[in-house]
Amino acid sequence: MLSIIIPTLNEATTIGSLLENLGHQTVTDLEVIVADGGSSDDTLAIAEDHGAWVTHSAPGRGLQLNEGARQARGDYLLFLHADSELTREDQLARALEMMTGYDEHAAGHFPMEFVSASDEVAESLHYFAAKTHLNRPGTFNGDQGLLIHAKAFRLLGGFSERYGFLEDQDFGERFNDYGKFVTLPDALRTSARRFEQEGVEERILLNTIIMGMFHLRQDRFFLEAPGIYRASAGARLNPLPFLKLARQSVMADGLWPGLARCYRIGRYANRNFWQVFFWAGLRLGEEDQWLSSYDRYASPITRNPLGDALATVVVLAWFFTTLASLSIRNR
């Protein structure tokens, strides 16, 4: 049996489409679990109308997904976001067939397609969609879906409940130490609504800040950032308050601990230097060749303490330049 687990919190505008989509899949031995975090709209009524099993918990994606997984009966678990859309009626059948060729040390994810009414937004997100075909550390996120053997998921302790989100990033890091990700055959569509509403550059910048703070596990940032985000809900995103909060969080314990954190961010950026090569190769239609060049030539001479120090300088220059630019713009 396949158990599909979908976290929701006021997803009435999207959940019905996904559940109808799942109802047309050729796989028959499946259960659909909507893991709700306290919806106040019609999410639960829509879920029940489509025959989904609803679980309840406090809000927080990791907590909700874990509650759904605890009640799941399937040998395989598939975690999907509420705004996802499958692209073939036999997509789950093909995914399961592929996964049966691996043991429980493999987990599958779908490559992504962003759905947007704006050609400009869709083009801006092409790079991020292309990355979802890869299985390098740091490329997995929950929008891609996660198909995993229930035994492996439980052995790894499920999702982190430390923050209200980023459970996918945490799980991806831990799973890379346990096994390997594989790319499933067919694409999963997801809405680009946040990028359309908040601005592509602004949302990408916020995502970059969030990933840096997550890498440092800066709890202060994640306690205060949701309040800043809620205050700007429905409007174009302003990254400046998040940049200021990131600076305060990094330097909260004084100069030397702050510099140590900056170095850790530089090392993290250096480990992701391959993305520059992938971006360049993608523009030239030679992404495989450029990635091979990074692995063969650039990685051996950059992944060392000197490379980490240089990356730290670059990150700090970028951070303060961006901070100054946004401060001037917001006057």
PEQUIMO-V169746 format. One record per backbone hydrogen bond with DSSP energy under -0.5 kcal/mol. CO is the residue of the C=O (numbers start at 1). NH is the residue of the N-H. E is the energy in kcal/mol with one decimal. If there is no record, write none. Layout:
# PEQUIMO-V169746
co=CO nh=NH e=E
co=CO nh=NH e=E
This chain:
# PEQUIMO-V169746
co=1 nh=75 e=-1.6
co=1 nh=76 e=-1.7
co=2 nh=4 e=-0.5
co=2 nh=31 e=-2.3
co=3 nh=5 e=-0.5
co=3 nh=78 e=-3.0
co=4 nh=33 e=-3.6
co=5 nh=80 e=-2.1
co=6 nh=35 e=-2.7
co=7 nh=82 e=-0.5
co=8 nh=37 e=-2.2
co=11 nh=14 e=-1.4
co=11 nh=15 e=-2.9
co=14 nh=18 e=-1.5
co=15 nh=19 e=-2.5
co=16 nh=20 e=-2.3
co=17 nh=21 e=-2.2
co=18 nh=22 e=-2.6
co=19 nh=23 e=-1.7
co=20 nh=24 e=-0.7
co=21 nh=24 e=-1.0
co=22 nh=25 e=-1.6
co=28 nh=30 e=-1.8
co=29 nh=2 e=-2.1
co=31 nh=4 e=-3.0
co=31 nh=33 e=-0.5
co=32 nh=34 e=-0.5
co=32 nh=53 e=-3.0
co=33 nh=6 e=-2.6
co=33 nh=35 e=-0.7
co=34 nh=36 e=-1.1
co=34 nh=55 e=-2.5
co=35 nh=8 e=-2.0
co=36 nh=57 e=-1.4
co=42 nh=46 e=-2.5
co=43 nh=47 e=-2.4
co=44 nh=48 e=-2.6
co=45 nh=49 e=-2.3
co=46 nh=50 e=-1.4
co=47 nh=52 e=-2.5
co=48 nh=51 e=-1.6
co=52 nh=54 e=-0.5
co=53 nh=34 e=-2.6
co=55 nh=36 e=-2.5
co=60 nh=64 e=-2.9
co=61 nh=65 e=-3.0
co=62 nh=66 e=-2.3
co=63 nh=67 e=-2.0
co=64 nh=68 e=-2.3
co=65 nh=69 e=-2.6
co=66 nh=70 e=-2.2
co=67 nh=71 e=-1.1
co=69 nh=72 e=-0.8
co=75 nh=150 e=-2.9
co=76 nh=3 e=-2.6
co=77 nh=148 e=-2.6
co=78 nh=5 e=-2.9
co=78 nh=80 e=-0.5
co=79 nh=146 e=-1.5
co=80 nh=7 e=-0.7
co=81 nh=84 e=-1.7
co=83 nh=191 e=-0.6
co=85 nh=189 e=-2.9
co=88 nh=91 e=-1.1
co=89 nh=26 e=-2.4
co=90 nh=94 e=-2.5
co=91 nh=95 e=-2.1
co=92 nh=96 e=-2.7
co=93 nh=97 e=-2.2
co=94 nh=98 e=-1.9
co=95 nh=99 e=-2.2
co=96 nh=100 e=-1.8
co=98 nh=101 e=-1.5
co=99 nh=102 e=-2.0
co=103 nh=106 e=-1.3
co=105 nh=180 e=-2.4
co=106 nh=149 e=-0.5
co=107 nh=182 e=-2.4
co=108 nh=147 e=-3.0
co=109 nh=184 e=-3.2
co=111 nh=188 e=-2.8
co=113 nh=190 e=-2.4
co=114 nh=116 e=-0.6
co=115 nh=192 e=-2.1
co=117 nh=119 e=-0.6
co=118 nh=122 e=-2.3
co=119 nh=123 e=-2.5
co=120 nh=124 e=-2.0
co=121 nh=125 e=-1.5
co=123 nh=126 e=-1.2
co=125 nh=129 e=-2.2
co=126 nh=130 e=-2.4
co=127 nh=131 e=-1.8
co=128 nh=132 e=-0.7
co=129 nh=112 e=-0.6
co=129 nh=132 e=-0.8
co=130 nh=133 e=-1.7
co=131 nh=134 e=-1.7
co=136 nh=139 e=-1.9
co=141 nh=144 e=-1.9
co=142 nh=145 e=-1.8
co=144 nh=110 e=-2.5
co=146 nh=79 e=-2.3
co=146 nh=148 e=-0.6
co=147 nh=108 e=-3.0
co=148 nh=77 e=-3.0
co=149 nh=153 e=-2.2
co=150 nh=154 e=-2.3
co=151 nh=155 e=-2.0
co=152 nh=156 e=-2.0
co=153 nh=158 e=-2.2
co=154 nh=157 e=-1.1
co=164 nh=61 e=-2.4
co=166 nh=170 e=-2.0
co=167 nh=171 e=-2.2
co=168 nh=172 e=-2.6
co=169 nh=173 e=-2.1
co=170 nh=174 e=-2.1
co=171 nh=175 e=-3.0
co=172 nh=176 e=-2.0
co=173 nh=177 e=-0.7
co=174 nh=177 e=-0.6
co=174 nh=178 e=-0.7
co=175 nh=178 e=-1.0
co=175 nh=179 e=-3.5
co=180 nh=107 e=-1.8
co=182 nh=109 e=-1.9
co=182 nh=184 e=-0.5
co=187 nh=87 e=-0.8
co=188 nh=113 e=-2.1
co=189 nh=85 e=-1.9
co=190 nh=115 e=-2.8
co=192 nh=196 e=-2.3
co=193 nh=197 e=-2.5
co=194 nh=198 e=-2.9
co=195 nh=199 e=-1.7
co=198 nh=237 e=-1.1
co=199 nh=203 e=-2.5
co=200 nh=204 e=-2.5
co=201 nh=205 e=-2.2
co=202 nh=206 e=-2.2
co=203 nh=207 e=-2.6
co=204 nh=208 e=-2.1
co=205 nh=209 e=-2.2
co=206 nh=210 e=-2.8
co=207 nh=211 e=-2.3
co=208 nh=212 e=-1.9
co=209 nh=213 e=-2.5
co=210 nh=214 e=-2.5
co=211 nh=215 e=-2.3
co=212 nh=216 e=-1.4
co=213 nh=217 e=-0.6
co=213 nh=218 e=-2.3
co=214 nh=217 e=-0.8
co=217 nh=219 e=-1.3
co=218 nh=222 e=-1.5
co=219 nh=223 e=-1.6
co=220 nh=224 e=-1.9
co=221 nh=225 e=-2.8
co=224 nh=227 e=-0.6
co=224 nh=228 e=-1.3
co=225 nh=229 e=-2.5
co=226 nh=230 e=-2.7
co=227 nh=231 e=-1.6
co=228 nh=232 e=-0.8
co=229 nh=232 e=-0.9
co=230 nh=233 e=-1.4
co=232 nh=235 e=-2.1
co=237 nh=239 e=-0.6
co=238 nh=241 e=-0.5
co=239 nh=242 e=-0.6
co=239 nh=243 e=-2.1
co=240 nh=244 e=-2.4
co=241 nh=245 e=-2.1
co=242 nh=246 e=-2.3
co=243 nh=247 e=-2.3
co=244 nh=248 e=-2.4
co=245 nh=249 e=-2.5
co=246 nh=250 e=-2.4
co=247 nh=251 e=-2.1
co=249 nh=252 e=-0.7
co=251 nh=254 e=-1.8
co=254 nh=258 e=-1.6
co=255 nh=259 e=-2.7
co=256 nh=260 e=-2.2
co=257 nh=261 e=-1.9
co=258 nh=262 e=-2.2
co=259 nh=263 e=-2.2
co=260 nh=264 e=-1.8
co=261 nh=265 e=-2.1
co=262 nh=266 e=-2.4
co=263 nh=267 e=-2.6
co=264 nh=268 e=-2.1
co=265 nh=269 e=-2.7
co=266 nh=270 e=-2.5
co=267 nh=271 e=-2.0
co=268 nh=272 e=-0.7
co=269 nh=272 e=-0.8
co=270 nh=273 e=-1.5
co=272 nh=275 e=-1.9
co=273 nh=276 e=-1.4
co=273 nh=277 e=-0.9
co=274 nh=278 e=-2.3
co=275 nh=279 e=-2.6
co=276 nh=280 e=-2.2
co=277 nh=281 e=-2.7
co=278 nh=282 e=-2.4
co=279 nh=283 e=-1.8
co=280 nh=284 e=-1.3
co=281 nh=285 e=-0.7
co=281 nh=286 e=-3.3
co=282 nh=285 e=-0.6
co=286 nh=290 e=-2.3
co=287 nh=291 e=-2.4
co=288 nh=292 e=-2.2
co=289 nh=293 e=-2.0
co=290 nh=294 e=-2.1
co=291 nh=295 e=-2.6
co=292 nh=296 e=-2.4
co=293 nh=297 e=-2.9
co=293 nh=298 e=-1.2
co=294 nh=299 e=-3.3
co=297 nh=301 e=-0.6
co=298 nh=301 e=-0.8
co=298 nh=302 e=-1.3
co=299 nh=302 e=-0.7
co=299 nh=303 e=-2.3
co=302 nh=304 e=-2.1
co=304 nh=308 e=-2.4
co=305 nh=309 e=-2.4
co=306 nh=310 e=-2.5
co=307 nh=311 e=-2.3
co=308 nh=312 e=-2.0
co=309 nh=313 e=-1.9
co=310 nh=314 e=-2.2
co=311 nh=315 e=-2.7
co=312 nh=316 e=-2.6
co=313 nh=317 e=-2.4
co=314 nh=318 e=-2.6
co=315 nh=319 e=-2.9
co=316 nh=320 e=-2.5
co=317 nh=321 e=-2.0
co=318 nh=322 e=-2.6
co=319 nh=323 e=-2.6
co=320 nh=324 e=-2.3
co=321 nh=325 e=-2.4
co=322 nh=326 e=-2.5
co=323 nh=327 e=-2.1
co=324 nh=328 e=-2.2
co=325 nh=329 e=-2.1
co=326 nh=330 e=-1.9
co=328 nh=331 e=-1.1
